[in-house]
């Protein structure tokens, strides 16, 4: 696929890296020639220096025959104008824009073809905010990801000494779950290397275990298998920028929130936007300030400034001063890999969080959702099954009949069904007929199923997409 990416910043670079690794024809446009040079040194991409909102620059990038435009510059206006030009002048089929302004995102009419012509709007700051909010809800988790509009949840936890499954085979998990609850360990990573999650596989201390279950059961599953940490009530946030302010505004309703912001003007501004959160002006790396604000009584510390080094230092300091759970926003993937699991519980790469919604548009076939795992090393895809037994390689087949793709396996099937009548407090109520199926070897895939496939290596993704594609006979 020929793709033009506008913007060579953190988001643009991550998008280029992800897409270039999948044999796409990538051209990156930016006004900063130094950033482009660094990108070209690392990746097999073409670069063009210039204003991304100018038709002449876009033409130089080869937009006439481009199949997709990804506008992820720092400017909403530039991204919107570029999408409009790509649609009106060059008829680019798919146009994706990064938008930070809430007004643009809320008013979908502004993104219609007769306006700015944006096929899909992405807001990395909001994606990261939602992600952090889920981690606060599951403080023992390293990752929390949702599928099928929230009906299924994938949680990554680290196995601890004395845990129920440590030193035991995966298949023994069934013994610890209620009869009406099902779950699946879909992947295990040990010292950064994948381990086959077969029934006889033993779980070791320190393993990263990916667990999938219906959302309504996931907390119960974690309670059975994992020593639960107490619910998070008190939170301290370092940084009142776009992400820090969004996270504070989201959490302040149900949590006690303190925000530390070093810029006095910014501190005054965000303080007027909050109802309950307390804003402090100071440095999050100031040991005395953290001690005065009782960091040891906080349940969680979130370092969300724009500086990787400050986030690492602040989170490490908060941990040393007694905060039980700390998270640091780290743009450089090497830094995140290096610090996570040490004094810092979670090293979060914002670009890897936000790239999933974009990848769903690039994937072949009908892909409803893509989640990047372990900072892009692995991936979980939610694919919608179309066709019939004649046109599809998977419909009407049992799991054991499907071709084996080494390193990829079906983790869950989400099946829609008609509403059913149930009882709540002794009274009849109408409930959803949708079900989350943890598949076994004899489970049969049906048309319109949503199938979650876990790939421990990105190299398997194309094979998975090809397996689920509909044959020409269907059309």
PyMOL commands that set and color helices and strands:
alter all, ss='L'
color gray80, all
select helices_A, chain A and resi 10-20+33-42+55-60+63-65+76-88+102-106+108-111+124-137+170-176+215-225+242-251+264-271+287-292+295-297+308-320+333-339+350-362+399-401+458-468+472-474
alter helices_A, ss='H'
color red, helices_A
select strands_A, chain A and resi 2-6+25-30+46-49+68-71+94-98+120-122+141-147+152-158+183-190+193-195+208-214+234-238+256-261+278-281+300-303+326-329+346-348+367-373+378-384+408-415+420-424+427-431+435-437+450-455
alter strands_A, ss='S'
color yellow, strands_A
deselect
rebuild
show_as cartoon
